[in-house]
Amino acid sequence: LGGKMAINRDFAAKIAALIGKPVFEFSPRLAGEIEGLARHAVEAPTDDEFADVRRLDVKVAAGHGSVPYLEEELGALKFRRDFLRSIGVSEANAVVVTVTGASMEPTIAHGAVLLVNRANREPRANAIYVFHLQGNGLVVKRVVKSGGQWLARSDNDDRDAFPDFAFDEGATLIGRAVWMGAKL
């Protein structure tokens, strides 16, 4: 209180109770922090602040391709709408898919789920995309530019097992992966 040592919110609350004065009388800054915490605790997110993003029964191979025979909806994952806006994804263009295989390890583990922005189909160096490979199905790869050509590359260093491929080899960009959830 004499200005020689900083106090925190908890200690300020104890001092206030001890001296019978409100915190704002001796520390407007700490009183503001306490009020902000209380307001935040009361103002819990509402259902309309969340978007249901479709989770598809589509396996995206981190390897040699996974052919989807039927695109079925498994349900939805909830994402905060402000989060989706902050990463530039509209609810209409967002889908969640499951990754199978090891070609994108250590970045993306087998069994992880990806939030894919299907509106983002322009290649961007070092971004991760879902591709449709003609005859092989869906894969997830990192996009790189090499020798003036866009390539899809695995993060796994085993180039013999997971070779690069060029987009003009029958690959179509489906969308950019913008979020990942995985089991630890």
PyMOL commands that set and color helices and strands:
alter all, ss='L'
color gray80, all
select helices_A, chain A and resi 9-19+23-25+28-42+47-49+81-86+91-93
alter helices_A, ss='H'
color red, helices_A
select strands_A, chain A and resi 50-61+73-80+94-100+113-117+128-133+137-146+149-153+165-166+171-181
alter strands_A, ss='S'
color yellow, strands_A
deselect
rebuild
show_as cartoon
